[in-house]
Amino acid sequence: MIRTRHIFLKFFLAALVSGGLLLIYLDAKITSTFVDKMWELPAKVYARPLELFAGARLGAEDLAYELEVLGYRKVANATNPGQVARNRDRFEIYTRGFEFPGEKEPARRVLVELAGQRVRTISTAGSGVDLMRLDPVQIGGIYPLHGEDRVLVRLSDVPATLKDGLLAVEDHRFYDHWGFSFIGIARAAWSNLRSGQVVAGGSTITQQLVKNYYLTPERTIVRKVTEVLMAVLLDLHYEKDQILESYINEVYLGQEGPRSVHGFALAARHYFDTPLDQLGLHQQALLIGMIKGPSLYNPTRNPKRALERRNVVLGEMAQREVITPEQAKAAQARSLDLNNKHRIRDSFPAYLDLVRRQLRQEYREEDLTTLGLSIFTPFDPLLQRQIERSTTTILDQLNKGGALESASVVTRFDSGEVAALVGGRSIRYAGFNRALDARRPAGSLMKPAVYLAALEQPRRYSLATILADTPMKVAVPGGQPWEPRNYDRKVHGDVLLFQALANSYNLATARLGMDIGLGKVVDMLHRLGIEGYIPEVPALSLGAGEYSPMDMAAMYQTIAAGGFRMPLRSIREVVDARGSPLKRYPLEYDRTVSLQATNLLTYALRSVVREGTGQGAYGYLPANFDVAGKTGTTNDGRDSWFAGFSGDLLAVTWIGRDDNGSTGLTGGSGALKVWAHFMAQASERPLGYRMPDGMHTAWVDDRSGYLTGEGCPNARLLPFITGSEPDRSTNCAPRSTGGIKDWFQSLFRGDN
């Protein structure tokens, strides 16, 4: 008997010590992590806000699309934030407002009237509005590996009916108990005993929060006891309002693919595309009802069941006097009122991939997935929609079987901001990002670097310099001699330098590259923005090496910007969870190439589309809309490229096959069509041509390259760096003819 008591005493003491140690462990776990878990938030990525002002170029369909992807509701009269009433070109918009870095755009009702493709007037309450911004579209997020997403909200910002309704349905004794309820546990135990299975849990809001934060969903006695202990400890250390606020931000309310929806604020956006403080009573009750079973009562999958559950919640809210019976009856008569319109969020994996890569250069992955950062980008939904349309339209025309792939990069070349990106034919597929990772030979897209390196030597080269487009052979150590050929397999003899580029003559370009030296070509490519390895081989002048569409966008960005190298940017600003700016990414630039030489190259690139390999662009563009660009084709037609720019946009497009097979396309018959289709719809300004100081024009015979006179046979007006013009003249005496009426002369008169 004494021995038994000793054993029992030892067992009791051991249990007591173990229980004490467990309590110490659980207490330390709660006090060290609870506050951190309250603030574990993924980063949100936003598009540029659409700016509206009188005179802005914006069509009615574009404005309607922007409002659609923002989730604005179409109504007869806009009486609440997030609504729009449209009558043709007249939009009555009740904006949601938005906290921009350092500035708040208020929620207000505005009237926007359009005329053609322009904003005519903007007014609110009878007064004119000079400038306003819509709230930016959230295009995605950077989530932790478990895929949880939430939007934080303070308890003081939660509607009283939602807070009181939540307590009425889930835990009406919340402010009275110590974290758990004897009555609730007893009631649940009795229900489970009667049914012979677990049908009720009896958990308080505090217990539910502990389970969500710290425990697994398994239903065992050990887990339930641990849950109760931790709930008591949580209640001991923290105020009731802190616990309730955490629950409102944490509770699981559904799933969207791999992304789990946590908290009422995010659920309000997800199901209704409405801020939490603007939800109607019927919407609040639906979210409260979903807590019992987010999948079972999912309104998009089980609308009838969700409606029944919502009405039960409204009845219980009335019974506990949170709302009146009349309010409950009116709310029960409402539909679910879901927003089932187009969802843009997480729809652009290629662009989000670019944003992530740039962020990871400065932020830890843990910071990006837990600190609630807001990432503001220059992403433009309207430009993205157009480049997607152009890609799909042209690829369907070229290849209905789907073997062809494509990638495009669109920038605003005056700022270096990436405004749109297509990473593959399957736009929404978050797989291989061809815009960033498809490294292929660039073909003739590299040629401008050769010509630019030459034009930086005005004593040796000008646009009128004669180049020999004749066969050549270059010895290669340890291998077969390199013998380039023209695409048309012809030899064109002596041609002017700008003509060789306009017509993409390989022989003339290869000779020029060898003449100036491959080292200078490599140096020029680096100065233009190519950062990776560049092979210093004879075939470099014709595109040897491996380059991505983003590499080519960086190169042509520098050319379009007049020789100023600008890092391509996908981020404007990063803001922390409290709205304080962490970092801005302002415009950065550095002159790396001669302004005069770049100006000459731009003239030659305009010739590409006016009279050379890029003439097909004017099957899409208006005849008086000037652009500049270059086609690119690799061996056996494996890659089709086009890069070019207008007065406001730059775009690079690639078409090819993932298996590196032949496409049967040239740059002009493939990628050019996507580019031109896009530019014809998206670009607002043609390219203007203005010569900088240190340059002038002269009439040149475009056969011999000699100076000649206006009105002489084959006369062409060309720009020159002062002192670089030809030193020989034709015998033709200039005569006044009023000037030739071609596009080239109009350039220098400023007609464009």
Buried (B, 14 or more C-beta within 10 A) or exposed (E): EEEEEEEEEEEEEEEEEEEEEEBEEBBEBBBEEBEEBBBBBBBBBBBBBBEBEBEBEBBBEBBBBBBBBBBBBEBEEBEBBBBBBBEEBBBBBBBBBBEBBEEEBEBBBBBBBBEEEEBBBBBBEEEEBEEBBBBBBBBBBBBBEEBBBBBBBEBEEBBEBBBBBBBBBBBBEBEEBEBBBEEBBEEBEEBBEEEEEEEBBBBBBBBBBBBBBBBEEEEEEEBBEBBBBBBBBBBEEBEBEBBBBBBBBBBBBBBBEEBBBBBBBBBBBBBBBBBBEBBBBBBBBBBBBBBEEBEEBBBEEBBEBBBEBBBBBBBBBBEBEBBEEEBBBBBBEBEBBBBEBEEBBBBBBBBBBBBBEBBEEEBEEEBBBBBBBBBBBBBBBBBBBBBBBBBBBBBEEBBEEEEBBBBBBBBBBBBBBBBBBBBBBEBEEBEBBBBBEBBBBBBBBBBBBBBBBBBBBBEEBBBBBBBBBEEBEBEEEEEEEBEBEBBEEEBBEBBBBBBBBBBBBBBBBBBBBBBBEBEBBBBBBBBBBBEEEBEEBBBBBBBBBBBBBBBBBBBBBBBBBBBBBBBBBBBBBBBEBEEEEBEEBEEEBEBBBBBBBBBBBBBBBBBBBBBBBBBBBBEBBEEEBBBBBBBBBBEEBBBBBBBBBBBBBBBBBBBBBEEEEEBBBBBBBBBBBBBBBBBBBBBEEBBEBEBBEBBEBBBBBBBBBBBBBBBBEEBBBBBBBEEBBBEEBBEBEEEEEEEBEEBBBBBBEEEB
